[in-house]
């Protein structure tokens, strides 16, 4: 085991240090008030998040997965409908489609950014297509102009999976606000993370907002009156409290992430690896993902130097057992997705990284490629 400076993959303690003094007395107020499910803390966070994105409605739920599920229901997507989505994403994007009984149509991705390839989506269009779900992967906007044009041409509802891209902008407008719905996750490690699970649906449609607000609370449009099948997807009061205190720091924390990314870009630029490509003029770096055929050897090498890494994601959706068990055949392969998932490696990335820790990561990666034996690929 190396005695080098340890570098965790993510460290949330700096965020807590920034809000602890304000949160502690408010936690006392929360417990006194008993507003543990929804309540005023959640409502205030919803209003603040809507202002932050400049969108009329923001409805807080208990996870990003729930947000996607309810957005699909509000979009009228149901059994037998087809939904286009990238194969290179976290499985929650797929779950939401299956929850409503729809048929997922997996698409290949841009070979440099990993976001949905609109031209591949166009090739895979079939009758019964009802929606398209671009994922703003790793913190970078997907190719929204082409996706919105495709959706408009074929009558598709655009549901943006914005779980990894809080605050990212496309053509100077927040991602999550370009389509009919934007769905966010506040899992603790996200750029804006809760003290547990949390999610949000944003929309400009007042009727859809009303429906989602009811669906998250057992289908109640009014107390004790349940008009349709509902769910227990309510956000907890403590999550609204924590997120409300973190939101004012989000832009500064994003700038800190971008600083880490710039250091990596400069320090690793001449190495035989694929660094993140910023395609659409913005990236909030939820993850900093490099690609190399030597991924496993590099990961072991960094681990020996006390540097943690991650893999996002090693098994694409079209190779997941749950997907193949559905018996849905793809008309063609996913070469870009397969290559990216075989070679991707996420380096440490979080607001509050020390300069010495950034230096250690850069030095570790450089030392690997300078070594005579880089191990098996």
C-alpha positions as CSV (number, residue, x, y, z in Angstrom):
1,X,0.0,0.0,0.0
2,X,1.4,3.4,-1.0
3,X,1.8,6.2,1.6
4,X,1.0,8.8,-1.0
5,X,-1.7,11.4,-0.3
6,X,-5.1,9.6,-0.4
7,X,-7.5,10.9,-3.0
8,X,-11.1,9.8,-2.6
9,X,-13.3,9.5,-5.7
10,X,-15.8,11.9,-4.0
11,X,-15.7,13.7,-0.7
12,X,-18.9,15.4,0.5
13,X,-17.5,16.8,3.7
14,X,-16.5,20.2,2.2
15,X,-20.1,20.7,1.2
16,X,-21.3,20.1,4.7
17,X,-18.7,22.5,6.0
18,X,-20.2,25.2,3.8
19,X,-23.8,24.8,5.1
20,X,-23.4,23.3,8.7
21,X,-23.8,26.6,10.6
22,X,-27.1,27.4,8.8
23,X,-28.5,23.9,8.6
24,X,-28.1,23.0,12.3
25,X,-30.7,25.4,13.7
26,X,-33.1,24.7,10.9
27,X,-32.9,21.0,11.6
28,X,-34.2,21.8,15.1
29,X,-37.0,23.8,13.6
30,X,-37.9,20.9,11.3
31,X,-38.1,18.4,14.2
32,X,-40.2,20.9,16.2
33,X,-42.6,21.4,13.3
34,X,-42.9,17.8,12.3
35,X,-42.8,18.6,8.6
36,X,-41.1,15.3,7.7
37,X,-43.0,14.6,4.4
38,X,-43.3,17.4,1.9
39,X,-44.2,20.6,3.9
40,X,-42.8,24.1,3.8
41,X,-39.1,23.2,3.5
42,X,-39.8,21.2,0.3
43,X,-42.1,23.9,-1.1
44,X,-39.5,26.5,-0.6
45,X,-36.9,24.4,-2.3
46,X,-39.3,23.7,-5.2
47,X,-39.8,27.5,-5.6
48,X,-36.1,28.2,-5.4
49,X,-35.2,25.5,-7.9
50,X,-37.8,26.7,-10.4
51,X,-36.3,30.3,-10.1
52,X,-32.8,28.9,-10.6
53,X,-33.8,27.2,-13.8
54,X,-36.2,29.9,-14.9
55,X,-39.1,27.4,-15.3
56,X,-42.7,27.8,-14.1
57,X,-43.1,24.5,-12.2
58,X,-40.8,22.3,-10.2
59,X,-42.3,19.3,-8.4
60,X,-40.1,17.5,-5.8
61,X,-40.2,13.7,-5.5
62,X,-38.2,11.1,-3.7
63,X,-35.7,10.1,-6.4
64,X,-34.6,10.8,-10.0
65,X,-36.1,7.5,-11.0
66,X,-39.5,8.5,-9.7
67,X,-39.1,11.8,-11.6
68,X,-38.6,10.0,-14.9
69,X,-41.5,7.6,-14.1
70,X,-44.0,10.4,-13.4
71,X,-42.9,12.5,-16.4
72,X,-43.6,9.6,-18.7
73,X,-47.1,9.1,-17.2
74,X,-47.8,12.9,-17.6
75,X,-46.6,12.6,-21.2
76,X,-49.2,10.0,-21.8
77,X,-46.7,7.2,-22.5
78,X,-48.1,3.8,-21.8
79,X,-48.1,0.1,-22.7
80,X,-46.9,-0.6,-26.2
81,X,-45.6,2.9,-26.9
82,X,-42.0,3.2,-27.9
83,X,-39.4,5.4,-26.2
84,X,-36.0,6.3,-27.6
85,X,-33.1,6.5,-25.2
86,X,-29.3,6.0,-25.2
87,X,-27.9,2.7,-24.3
88,X,-25.0,4.4,-22.5
89,X,-26.7,5.6,-19.3
90,X,-27.5,4.5,-15.8
91,X,-30.2,1.8,-15.7
92,X,-32.8,4.2,-14.1
93,X,-33.5,5.7,-17.5
94,X,-34.6,2.3,-18.7
95,X,-36.5,1.4,-15.5
96,X,-38.8,4.4,-16.0
97,X,-39.7,3.3,-19.5
98,X,-40.5,-0.3,-18.3
99,X,-42.5,1.0,-15.3
100,X,-45.1,2.4,-17.7
101,X,-45.2,-0.7,-19.9
102,X,-43.5,1.1,-22.8
103,X,-41.0,-0.4,-25.2
104,X,-37.5,0.9,-24.9
105,X,-35.7,1.7,-28.2
106,X,-32.0,1.9,-27.3
107,X,-29.8,4.1,-29.5
108,X,-26.1,4.5,-30.0
109,X,-24.2,7.5,-28.8
110,X,-21.8,10.2,-29.9
111,X,-18.4,8.6,-30.0
112,X,-16.8,11.5,-28.1
113,X,-19.4,12.7,-25.6
114,X,-21.4,9.5,-25.0
115,X,-24.7,11.4,-25.3
116,X,-27.5,10.2,-27.5
117,X,-26.7,10.3,-31.3
118,X,-29.8,11.9,-33.0
119,X,-29.0,10.4,-36.3
120,X,-28.9,6.9,-34.8
121,X,-32.2,7.6,-33.1
122,X,-33.6,8.7,-36.5
123,X,-32.5,5.4,-38.0
124,X,-34.2,3.4,-35.2
125,X,-37.5,5.2,-35.3
126,X,-40.5,2.8,-35.6
127,X,-44.2,3.2,-35.6
128,X,-45.6,3.8,-32.1
129,X,-42.7,6.0,-31.0
130,X,-44.1,8.4,-28.4
131,X,-41.2,10.0,-26.6
132,X,-37.4,10.5,-26.7
133,X,-35.3,10.7,-23.5
134,X,-31.9,12.4,-24.1
135,X,-29.5,12.0,-21.1
136,X,-27.1,14.9,-20.4
137,X,-24.4,12.4,-19.5
138,X,-21.6,13.2,-17.0
139,X,-22.7,16.8,-16.9
140,X,-22.7,17.8,-20.6
141,X,-25.8,18.7,-22.6
142,X,-26.9,16.3,-25.3
143,X,-27.4,17.5,-28.9
144,X,-30.7,19.2,-28.2
145,X,-31.2,21.1,-31.4
146,X,-31.2,17.9,-33.5
147,X,-33.2,16.0,-30.9
148,X,-35.9,18.7,-30.6
149,X,-36.1,18.9,-34.4
150,X,-36.5,15.1,-34.6
151,X,-39.1,15.2,-31.9
152,X,-41.0,18.0,-33.6
153,X,-40.9,16.2,-37.0
154,X,-42.3,12.9,-35.5
155,X,-44.5,14.1,-32.7
156,X,-42.3,12.9,-29.9
157,X,-42.4,14.2,-26.4
158,X,-38.9,15.2,-25.2
159,X,-38.2,14.2,-21.6
160,X,-34.7,15.3,-20.5
161,X,-32.8,13.1,-18.1
162,X,-30.9,15.8,-16.3
163,X,-29.8,13.7,-13.3
164,X,-26.1,14.5,-13.9
165,X,-26.3,18.1,-15.3
166,X,-27.6,20.5,-12.6
167,X,-27.1,24.0,-13.9
168,X,-25.6,23.1,-17.3
169,X,-26.8,25.3,-20.1
170,X,-27.5,24.7,-23.8
171,X,-27.6,27.8,-26.0
172,X,-27.7,29.9,-22.8
173,X,-30.8,28.1,-21.4
174,X,-30.7,25.5,-18.6
175,X,-30.9,21.9,-19.6
176,X,-34.0,20.3,-18.3
177,X,-36.1,23.2,-19.6
178,X,-35.8,22.6,-23.4
179,X,-38.2,19.6,-23.6
180,X,-41.6,19.0,-22.2
181,X,-40.1,17.7,-18.9
182,X,-36.8,17.8,-17.2
183,X,-36.0,15.2,-14.6
184,X,-33.3,15.7,-11.9
185,X,-31.7,13.4,-9.3
186,X,-30.4,14.7,-6.0
187,X,-28.6,11.5,-5.0
188,X,-25.9,12.5,-2.5
189,X,-23.0,12.4,-4.9
190,X,-24.7,14.6,-7.6
191,X,-23.6,18.2,-8.2
192,X,-26.6,19.1,-6.0
193,X,-27.0,16.3,-3.6
194,X,-29.4,15.6,-0.8
195,X,-28.8,13.9,2.6
196,X,-30.2,10.7,1.0
197,X,-32.5,10.3,-2.0
198,X,-34.4,13.1,-3.9
199,X,-35.6,14.1,-7.3
200,X,-37.4,16.8,-9.2
201,X,-39.6,17.2,-12.3
202,X,-39.7,20.6,-14.0
203,X,-42.1,21.6,-16.7
204,X,-43.9,24.6,-18.2
205,X,-47.2,22.8,-18.5
206,X,-49.6,23.7,-15.6
207,X,-51.8,20.6,-16.2
208,X,-48.9,18.3,-16.2
209,X,-47.5,19.9,-13.1
210,X,-50.8,19.4,-11.3
211,X,-51.0,15.8,-12.3
212,X,-47.4,15.0,-11.2
213,X,-48.0,16.8,-7.9
214,X,-51.0,14.5,-7.3
215,X,-49.3,11.3,-8.6
216,X,-46.4,11.7,-6.2
217,X,-48.9,11.8,-3.3
218,X,-51.1,8.7,-3.9
219,X,-53.0,10.4,-6.7
220,X,-54.6,13.0,-4.5
221,X,-55.8,16.1,-6.3
222,X,-57.6,17.0,-3.1
223,X,-57.4,15.4,0.4
224,X,-58.7,11.9,0.5
225,X,-59.9,11.9,-3.2
226,X,-57.7,9.6,-5.3
227,X,-58.6,10.1,-9.0
228,X,-56.0,7.8,-10.5
229,X,-53.3,5.3,-9.6
230,X,-50.8,7.2,-7.5
231,X,-47.5,6.6,-5.8
232,X,-45.7,7.3,-2.6
233,X,-43.0,9.5,-4.2
234,X,-43.0,12.4,-1.8
235,X,-39.8,14.2,-1.0
236,X,-38.9,14.2,2.7
237,X,-38.8,17.5,4.6
238,X,-35.2,17.0,5.6
239,X,-34.1,16.7,1.9
240,X,-35.9,19.9,1.0
241,X,-34.1,21.6,3.9
242,X,-30.7,20.4,2.9
243,X,-31.1,21.0,-0.8
244,X,-32.5,24.5,-0.1
245,X,-29.3,25.4,1.8
246,X,-27.1,23.8,-0.9
247,X,-28.7,25.4,-3.9
248,X,-27.1,28.9,-3.4
249,X,-23.7,27.3,-3.4
250,X,-24.3,25.3,-6.6
251,X,-22.7,27.8,-9.1
252,X,-19.6,28.1,-7.0
253,X,-19.3,24.4,-6.6
254,X,-19.7,24.0,-10.4
255,X,-16.9,26.5,-10.9
256,X,-14.7,24.4,-8.6
257,X,-15.5,21.3,-10.6
258,X,-14.6,23.1,-13.8
259,X,-11.3,24.2,-12.2
260,X,-10.4,20.5,-11.5
261,X,-11.4,19.6,-15.1
262,X,-9.1,22.3,-16.5
263,X,-6.2,21.1,-14.4
264,X,-6.8,17.5,-15.7
265,X,-7.1,18.7,-19.3
266,X,-3.8,20.6,-19.0
267,X,-2.0,17.9,-17.1
268,X,-3.1,14.9,-19.2
269,X,-3.3,16.5,-22.6
270,X,-0.3,14.8,-24.2
271,X,-1.1,11.3,-23.0
272,X,-2.6,8.5,-25.2
273,X,-6.0,8.7,-23.6
274,X,-9.3,10.3,-24.7
275,X,-10.2,13.2,-22.5
276,X,-13.7,14.7,-22.2
277,X,-14.8,16.6,-25.3
278,X,-16.9,19.7,-24.6
279,X,-19.2,19.6,-27.6
280,X,-21.9,22.2,-26.6
281,X,-19.9,24.9,-24.9
282,X,-20.9,23.8,-21.4
283,X,-20.1,21.0,-19.0
284,X,-20.7,20.9,-15.2
285,X,-18.5,17.8,-14.7
286,X,-20.6,15.6,-12.5
287,X,-18.0,13.1,-13.6
288,X,-14.6,13.5,-15.3
289,X,-14.4,10.5,-17.6
290,X,-11.3,9.5,-19.6
291,X,-11.1,6.5,-22.0
292,X,-8.2,4.1,-22.5
293,X,-7.8,0.5,-23.6
294,X,-5.6,0.1,-20.5
295,X,-8.5,1.0,-18.1
296,X,-8.2,-2.0,-15.7
297,X,-4.4,-1.7,-15.5
298,X,-4.5,2.0,-14.9
299,X,-7.2,1.6,-12.3
300,X,-5.1,-0.9,-10.4
301,X,-2.1,1.3,-10.7
302,X,-3.9,4.3,-9.3
303,X,-5.4,2.3,-6.5
304,X,-1.9,1.3,-5.4
305,X,-1.2,5.0,-5.1
306,X,-4.3,5.6,-2.9
307,X,-6.3,7.2,-5.7
308,X,-9.9,6.0,-6.0
309,X,-11.6,5.8,-9.4
310,X,-15.0,4.8,-10.7
311,X,-16.5,3.3,-13.9
312,X,-19.6,4.9,-15.4
313,X,-20.9,2.6,-16.8
314,X,-19.2,-0.8,-17.6
315,X,-22.2,-2.6,-18.9
316,X,-24.4,-0.8,-21.4
317,X,-28.2,-1.2,-21.4
318,X,-28.3,-3.4,-24.5
319,X,-26.1,-6.0,-22.7
320,X,-28.0,-5.9,-19.3
321,X,-29.6,-9.3,-18.5
322,X,-32.9,-7.5,-17.7
323,X,-33.0,-6.0,-21.2
324,X,-32.0,-9.1,-23.1
325,X,-34.7,-11.1,-21.1
326,X,-37.3,-8.8,-22.7
327,X,-36.6,-10.4,-26.0
328,X,-36.3,-7.0,-27.8
329,X,-34.0,-7.2,-30.7
330,X,-32.0,-4.3,-31.9
331,X,-31.8,-3.7,-35.7
332,X,-28.1,-3.1,-35.5
333,X,-25.3,-2.9,-33.0
334,X,-24.0,-0.2,-30.7
335,X,-20.3,0.2,-31.6
336,X,-19.7,3.6,-30.0
337,X,-21.5,2.6,-26.8
338,X,-19.5,-0.7,-26.6
339,X,-16.2,1.1,-27.0
340,X,-16.9,3.8,-24.5
341,X,-18.2,1.4,-21.9
342,X,-15.2,-0.9,-22.3
343,X,-12.7,2.0,-21.9
344,X,-14.3,4.5,-19.6
345,X,-12.6,5.5,-16.3
346,X,-13.9,8.2,-14.0
347,X,-11.2,10.2,-12.1
348,X,-11.8,11.9,-8.8
349,X,-14.1,14.9,-9.2
350,X,-15.7,17.0,-6.5
351,X,-15.9,20.6,-5.3
352,X,-13.4,21.0,-2.5
353,X,-10.5,18.9,-4.1
354,X,-7.2,20.2,-2.8
355,X,-4.6,21.3,-5.4
356,X,-2.2,18.6,-4.0
357,X,-4.9,16.0,-4.6
358,X,-5.4,17.1,-8.2
359,X,-1.6,17.0,-8.6
360,X,-1.5,13.5,-7.2
361,X,-4.1,12.3,-9.7
362,X,-2.2,13.9,-12.7
363,X,1.1,12.5,-11.5
364,X,-0.4,9.0,-11.0
365,X,-1.9,8.9,-14.5
366,X,1.3,10.2,-16.0
367,X,3.4,7.7,-14.0
368,X,1.4,4.9,-15.4
369,X,1.9,5.8,-19.0
370,X,5.6,6.4,-18.3
371,X,6.1,3.0,-16.8
372,X,7.6,0.3,-18.9
373,X,5.0,-2.3,-18.0
374,X,1.4,-1.0,-18.2
375,X,0.0,-4.4,-17.6
376,X,-2.6,-6.3,-19.6
377,X,-5.4,-4.4,-21.3
